[in-house]
Every structure is written in structure tokens, then in C-alpha cells.
């Protein structure tokens, strides 16, 4: 694909950072090519990474574009982003970019969490993709809903467990519940009726309920409240809360302060009835 000068050679097109795109002796435009194809691993929808020399700044930039923007009818819209496209060269530039697609790097994008399938192989998605067998293809996680990047070390976490959790049944139970997330999701493959484990921690204020929830989700990701935390608040609409569960299959998620949910969504029914109603919503989620 690269010629002796290090430029990309695809069919009749040559893609050179210094000399631009040429077809034979004809210069089409400044350098541009499709460098990567991003494919959603579940829907197979594709987007493209366009690498090009900015017409004004004279620097290499990379942007994501849709297929329609690479066609003659849509490529002029990229002029606003610095692509060297004009009415006179848009046909040849579009042909050159389309010709570069089959030679671009293919990247499969995963946007869910927990258990999933990739080409018939079971995978588990956290901040990276885990699998029993090696995966030849390039898979990247592109989802910023939750922070599942490990913090600290396993040694420190186990020492914390020995010092503060072991021997105290309520906290031991919290850890077990957190670890049950992937187990229940895995069992669901053999037992379809076993979908979601919903547990309600109730008690007086300042008795450690939030601490227990934080401990439970700490086995999987960020346990401190925040926009990427696994510990969320009920202080939101029912649709917003359900949206936090979408695409999550085997990762524990905790909601604190149930009174917000009762007041905002189910103000005329009891707490028990509220939980029952929310559980009916959860029946379509395997978490």
C-alpha cells in the first residue's frame, strides 16, 4: 500500500502528506484519506475517521465523518472544517477518499458494559474488553457513562476488606451483592427467568446504608457519587434513572436516597409499592 517513497498508493491515487492527493500527474487536493473505519460491534453501523491536511492551518487533523459526507453530494460540507474541497475538485476528492476506505484500519467499537457477544465469542466489557480467547480484531470501549478504570490496587482493597469488612455481616453482604452482578447475568444465559437482583437497604438515617452501597459497587468501578459513578441518586426522573441501566449487563449499580424517587415519581403510593413498580420496569434489563 505504501510505495518506495513512503506515500500511500491505492489504485491510480497517491496520498502524500507533502504533495497531496494525485491521480497520475493531476493534483486533486491537499493530503486526505480515510484512516480508520469504526464499526459498532452490535449494530454494525459505521463511521469514518478522516485524516487530512487543514487548508488554512497546514497541519494534519483527524475528524469523524459519516459516509454521506464522503460522497460528491456531501463532501462540500467538510470545507468548513478545513478540508481542501472546491466545486472543481469535489468529484475526484470524493473518489480518492472512497478508494481509501478498504485500506483503512478497522476498529470495532463497544458501547455497552458487562457481558456481550463478539463474532460468537463471549466478552466482558469494563474499561477494556476481556475474553477467554485472544481477539485478533481491534476493539475499543467508547462509553463515558461509568468510570470502570481500576483505582488503587487489589492488595489494598483486600487489606481494607480484612480490616473493616470481614466479620461484619452487613458489609460482607454488600460485597457479595456487588459480586453477584456478573454471576446473575451469566446464569441468565441458562435460566432466562433469572434477570435482575433488586435489593433495598432500609433503615434509619446515618446508619451506614450509603457506605454499604459504595462498598458494593467498589468491586466494579467508581464508588463515590458523581456523574460517572456506579453509585447514583434517585433524584431524577424515572426515564433518566432507567437510562442509567441501559446497555449494562453484569455491572452492579446502586441508587441512594429512595425518598427522592418516592416523592418525585410515586408520591401517592407507599415505598414498597414504589419498589414493586420500579422492579416491573427492570424486568427488561439484565444487570
NUTIDO-682423 format. One record per residue (C-alpha): x, y, z; residue in three letters. Coordinates in steps of 0.02 Angstrom, whole numbers, plus 50000, padded with zeros to 5 digits. Layout:
XYZAla
...
***
This chain:
500005000050000Unk
501485011750033Unk
502635014849886Unk
504515016749889Unk
504395034949946Unk
503295030650095Unk
501705037950019Unk
500065028350010Unk
499715021049839Unk
497935014849807Unk
497465011249626Unk
497805026749524Unk
497855038049678Unk
499395043049777Unk
499135050449951Unk
500625060950007Unk
500695072050160Unk
501885083650069Unk
501205083049892Unk
499365079849923Unk
498225067949827Unk
498755064849647Unk
497995054349511Unk
499345051649382Unk
500065068949351Unk
498495077949411Unk
498445085349586Unk
496715082849663Unk
496905091649831Unk
497955093049987Unk
498275076750080Unk
496725067550141Unk
496215049350165Unk
495065038450269Unk
496255031650401Unk
495035021550510Unk
493315013650498Unk
492355012550662Unk
491054998650670Unk
489804996950812Unk
490014978850866Unk
488144976450896Unk
487274986850761Unk
488704986050632Unk
488415004550595Unk
489975012850526Unk
490815029650546Unk
492455035150470Unk
493995044250530Unk
494585056750401Unk
496415061650411Unk
496835077250312Unk
497955092550298Unk
497005108050350Unk
496845120150205Unk
497185135350317Unk
498225129150462Unk
499295117350356Unk
499255104250495Unk
498625086350499Unk
496915084350579Unk
495785069350612Unk
493895070350620Unk
492455057950620Unk
491285058750470Unk
489785049450402Unk
489815040250237Unk
488655053150158Unk
489965066550192Unk
491225057250084Unk
490075056949933Unk
490125070349799Unk
488445076849857Unk
489015079550036Unk
490885082250035Unk
490745101150014Unk
490075102150193Unk
491815097450256Unk
492535113550185Unk
492015122150347Unk
493165110350443Unk
494675114050335Unk
494615100450203Unk
495335106250036Unk
493745103949935Unk
493055115049798Unk
491725113649664Unk
493075109049538Unk
493915095049638Unk
492495087549741Unk
492175073249620Unk
493995067549613Unk
494245070349800Unk
492695060149841Unk
493305046049728Unk
495015046349813Unk
494275045749989Unk
493085031649945Unk
494525021949867Unk
495495023150031Unk
494125015250138Unk
494554996750104Unk
496335000150162Unk
495885009350321Unk
496135002150495Unk
494564993350557Unk
494074997150737Unk
492594988550821Unk
491764999750948Unk
490884993151103Unk
489695004751194Unk
488894993151323Unk
489534986551489Unk
489694968851555Unk
489294953351454Unk
489114954151266Unk
489504944151110Unk
490794947450976Unk
490814936050824Unk
490034922050926Unk
491294924251067Unk
490754929451241Unk
491614945251301Unk
491524955751459Unk
491684974551446Unk
492354985851583Unk
493604999451540Unk
494284986651417Unk
493684970951331Unk
494004954351418Unk
493834937351334Unk
494334919351362Unk
495114917951190Unk
496264930751107Unk
495364943150994Unk
496284947250834Unk
495214962150790Unk
495454979150871Unk
494064982950997Unk
493924999251091Unk
492715004551227Unk
491845020951188Unk
490635024651328Unk
490825037851462Unk
489275033551563Unk
490275024751700Unk
492065025351762Unk
492645007251773Unk
494505010751769Unk
495335001951917Unk
495945013452055Unk
497245008852184Unk
497724990552195Unk
496904973852232Unk
498114971352377Unk
497504987452460Unk
495684982852430Unk
495904965652507Unk
496784973352656Unk
495324985452677Unk
494154970452673Unk
495154961552809Unk
495234977152919Unk
493494984452901Unk
492304971952820Unk
492714954352872Unk
491714948953023Unk
490364962152998Unk
488924953152908Unk
488024968652837Unk
489594974352746Unk
490044956552696Unk
488314955252619Unk
488604971452524Unk
490184964252443Unk
489264948152398Unk
487864958152316Unk
489114968252215Unk
489984952552155Unk
488304944552111Unk
488064956351961Unk
489094946651833Unk
488604929951910Unk
486734932951890Unk
486964939551714Unk
487964923951669Unk
486654912451746Unk
485314921651645Unk
486014913351488Unk
485464896451556Unk
483994902351661Unk
483074916151564Unk
481884919851708Unk
483364924751818Unk
483684942751763Unk
483874956251893Unk
484284955752077Unk
483484970952159Unk
483944973652343Unk
483294987652454Unk
484364993452601Unk
483215001752727Unk
483505008952899Unk
483685024853000Unk
484725039352937Unk
486625038852962Unk
486665020152993Unk
487855015952850Unk
486685012452704Unk
487665023652584Unk
489305016252644Unk
488654998752609Unk
488085003852434Unk
489765011852398Unk
490654996152457Unk
489544985052349Unk
489914994252186Unk
491754996752227Unk
492084979152162Unk
491674985251986Unk
492055003851970Unk
491975021352042Unk
491035020452210Unk
490995039052252Unk
489495049152196Unk
489745058252031Unk
489175058651851Unk
490195042951807Unk
489965033751971Unk
489105017051996Unk
488295024852149Unk
486875035952088Unk
485455045652167Unk
483595042952144Unk
483445061752121Unk
482945060851938Unk
481515055951826Unk
481065037651806Unk
481615038451623Unk
483285045851671Unk
483575032551803Unk
483115018651683Unk
484285026151555Unk
485715023251676Unk
485365004551666Unk
485255003551477Unk
486674993651399Unk
487274986951567Unk
487374967951581Unk
488254961751737Unk
488904977551820Unk
488164982051991Unk
487334999052003Unk
486675006852163Unk
485395020752188Unk
485445030552350Unk
484085040852434Unk
482505031552381Unk
481435045252458Unk
481805056252306Unk
481075042952192Unk
479555040652302Unk
479215059352310Unk
479535063552128Unk
478775048552039Unk
477655039152159Unk
477115052152285Unk
475405044452311Unk
475935026552344Unk
476985018052477Unk
478855014352470Unk
478524995752448Unk
477334999252303Unk
478645010752228Unk
479944996952231Unk
478734984652154Unk
478324996852015Unk
480155000251978Unk
480524981551978Unk
479244979351839Unk
480244991851737Unk
481854982251772Unk
481164965951704Unk
481814970551531Unk
483584973451595Unk
484864960151637Unk
486094968351754Unk
***
